[in-house]
Amino acid sequence: MEQLNFTVVESTSSSPGFPPDVVPAVLLSICFVLGVPGNIAVVLLRHKWQHLSGMSHSLMLNLAFSDLLCLLTLPLWIYSLLYSWTFGLEACKVVIFLSYCSVYGSQLSVTMVSVQRYLMVVSPTKCQHLGGKRLLVVVWLVAALLSIPSYVFQQLFVYQNWSECTRLYSPSANSVAALLTESVVGFILLFVMVFAYIHISRKVKRQTNRLVTSIIVTSFILWVPYHTLNVLGIAAVSLNIRDLWDFFHKAFGITVAVTFVNSCLNPLLYAFTAVLTDATQLDELCRCYSSHSRV
């Protein structure tokens, strides 16, 4: 199969050497201004969650920490969208690795929250065996492992007086492998969350945790465009469709910016969704069973 006869460049800005990508920069700036204080507030107000189970407490703190780490990388990306990347290759690789690692950490945390709630409803005996610290270690190890390709392929792409921190794939088959991995992992996590949510709503109904449901639905809405675009990128490279790749390249920046909204909205969901009492109803199922099993 003939591949595209050019080095595949995956960019976060529209066209190097041309006017900066203002729309993604503005969107990322809004996410930073709203998201950083929000996630800090979630961490500082963690004592409000004492009525939650230890596992729920750990996962929500981990989610806030992941989102905060992700958002703290935004000033560098905003600057690079407006003025090009001027921080060197090593910083480029480290920042993209931290970005990916924090995003995967956030996605995995949300997925684990939905799995935990599902187990509390369908099998309370299993939720007491979930080890919080060990689970978080696994979450970050998996996140780091999935982030390695971003570090390996991230390079500086220089065009005239514009320098960009972006992924360079050569041969182009590497782009297919990288995009396919992201898409498969992303859709699997989304499927697990949707599956858990549907079964929780069927089993619990009135006691459904609206907070977790809101996080899951928000993640689904904000991430499907990104993973769908990745699929189009895979098709463009595999089928040698230059126009489709150009569309992928142009839409990539704004689509990535939209995914950062997820990290911005999570603390708002905690603050404005009056649901912690509903969350405890599920937690109490696990706590009560655990207490009775020790009698």
N, C-alpha and C positions, 0 to 999 in steps of 0.2 A: 504494500500500500504506500503510495507516494505521500510524503508529508509536505507541509508548507515549506517552501524553500527560503525561509528567513528565520533569523533567531527570534524565538518567541519572547516578547517583552510584556510582562504583566504590570500595568502601571496603575497608580492611584491618582494620576492627574491626566487631563485630556490629551495634551500634546506638548512635549517638552520644547522649550524655545518659544512658545506662544503665550498669550495672556494666562495668568494663573487661574486655577479652578476655584472660583469664588464660592459657588453654591455648596460644595462639600465642606469647604473651610468654615463657612458660616454655620452650617449644621453641626459640625464638630465643636465649634466654639460654644454653641448653645448647650450641647451635651456636657461639655466640661463645666460651664458655669452652673448648670443645674445639678449635674450628676455628682460632682465631687462633694459639695456640702451635704447633699442628700445621703450619700453612702457613709460619710463621716458621722452624720447624725444617727444612722442606723447602728453603727458600731458603738457610739457613745450611749445610746439608749438601750443597749443590750440587756440591762437589768430589768427592763419592762417585759422580757421574755421568760422570766424565771418560771412562769407557769407552764412553759412548753417542756417537752421531753428533752433530754440531753442531746439526742440525735438531731432533733429539729433545730435546737439552739445552735449546734455546731455547724449544720449545713447552711443556715441563714447567715451566720457570721462569715462563713467561708464565701458565700455568694457576694456579700457586701465587700469583703476584702478583694475578691477577684475583680469585681466591677470597678473598685477604686483604683487598683493597679492598672487596669485597662485604661481608665479615663486619665490617669496621670501621664500617660504617654502622648496624649492628644496635642499638647502645645507644640511638640516637635513636628508632628504630622501637619498641624495647621501652618506652622512656619514654612515647612517644605512645600506645601501646596501653593503658598503665596510668593515665596522668595527662593525656592529650590533648596535642595539638601546641602548643607554646608558643614556637617558635623563629622564627616569622614566615614570610611567603610566599616570599621569595627563598631562604631556607634550605630550605624545603619543595621548591622546584623543583630546586635544586642537588643535594640529597641523593637525590631520586628519579632524577635523571639519572645520577648516579654509580652508584647501585644497578643501574639497568638496563644501563649501559655495562659495568660489571664482570661482570654476569651473562652478557650477550651475549659479552663477551670470553672468559669461561670456557667457554661452550658452543662457541664457534667454535674455541677452542684444542683442546678434546677432539675436535671433528670433524676438525681438521687432523691431529691425532695419528693418528686412525684412517685418514685418507686417506694419510698418509705411510707407515704400516705396510702398507697395501694396495699402494701402488706398489712398496715394497721387495720384496713377494712376487711380484706379477704382472709388474712392469716395472722391474727394478733400474736400467735406463739412465736413467729419468726422475727418480729420487730425488736424483741428484747435481746436478740442475739447479734444485732448489728453493732459492730464496734465503731464508735464515732471517730476516734483518732486514727485507727488503722484505715478506715474508709477514706478519710481525708488525705492520708499519705498516698493511697492508691490513686485517688482523683488527681493529685498533682503530678504523680509519676506518669500517669497516662497523658495528662495535658502536656508535660514536658516532652514526652516521646513523640506525640503528634505534632509538636512545634519544631522538631529538628529540621524537616525539609525547608521550612521558611528561613532558617538560619543558613542552611547550605546554599540555597539558590539566590538569596538576597545579595544584590550587587549594586554598584553605582553606575548608572547609565547617564553619560554625559553627551549633551547635544548643544553645540555652540556654547553659550554662556549659562546653560541650564544643567544642573546636576540633580539627578533623581535617585532616591533609594527605592529600588524596585526589584522584582524577581526576573532573572534572566535565565531562560531555559535553552540549553543546547546539548543534545538534540531535542527537537520539539516533543519527542515521546516523553521526556521528563515532565513536560507541562501536563500531559494527559494523566500521568501517574499522580502528580500532585493535586490537580483539580479533582480527579476521581476519588482520591482519598478523602479530601475535604467534603465532597458531596455525599459519599457513602456514610461517613461518620456523622455528618450533619443530619441527614435524613433518618438514620437509625435512631439518633437521640430524639428527634422530633416524633418519630413513630412511637417510641417508648413513652414519651410524655403524653401523647394523645391517647394511646392505649390505656395508660393508667388513669387519666382523667375520665374517660368514658366509663370505665368500670367502677371508679369511685362514685360517679354521679348515679349510676344504676343501683349501687349497693346502699349508698348513704342518703341520697336525695337531699332532704332538708338539712342534713348535717354536713353537706359538702363544704370543703374548705375553699371559700371564694378567693382567698388570698393566693393560694397555690394555683388555682384555676386561672386567675388573672395573669400570673407570671407565665404560665404555660401558653396561654392563648397569645399573649404579647410576643413571646419568643417565636411562636409559630409564624405570626404575621410578619415580623421583622426579618426573619431568617430565610423564609422560603424564596424571596426574590434573589438573595445572594446565591443560594445553592442552585436555583434554576439557571441563573446566569453562568455558573460554573459548568453546568451541563451543556449549555450553548457553546461555551469555550471549548469543551471537550469535542463537541461535534465539529466545530470550526477547524480544529487542528487535525482530527481524524479524517474528515472528509475533504480537507484542503479547500475550505471556503473562506476566501480572504475577506469578503464583505461581512460575513458573520463574525469573524475575528475582530474586525474593525469596530463593529457594534459592541462586542464584548469589551474591547479596550476602552471605548468611550463611556460605556455605562458602568464600568467597574468602580470608578471613584465615588459616584453618588450612591451606588448600592452598598459599598463598604461603609460609607458614612451613616447610612440608615441602620446598619447593624449595631452601631455604637449607641443608638437611641435606646436599645435594650438595657444597657448598663446605666443609662440615665433614668429610665422609668422604674426599675426595680425598687429603689428606695421610696419613690412616690407611691408605689403600690402598697408598700408597708405602711406609709404614713396616712394615706387617704382611704384605704380599704378597711373599713371597720369590721375586721374579721378574726382578730386574734382569739376571740371567744369561740368562734367556730373551729379554729385550728386546735384549740385545747380539747374539744370534744373528741377529735380523732386521737390526740395524744393520750387522753385519759383511757381510751380503749386499751392501749398498749400498757400504760402504767397499772391499770387495774388488774389486767391479766397477769402482769409480772408479779404484783403483790400477792394475788391469790395462789400463784404457782409456788410461792415460797412458804405458804402456810402448811 
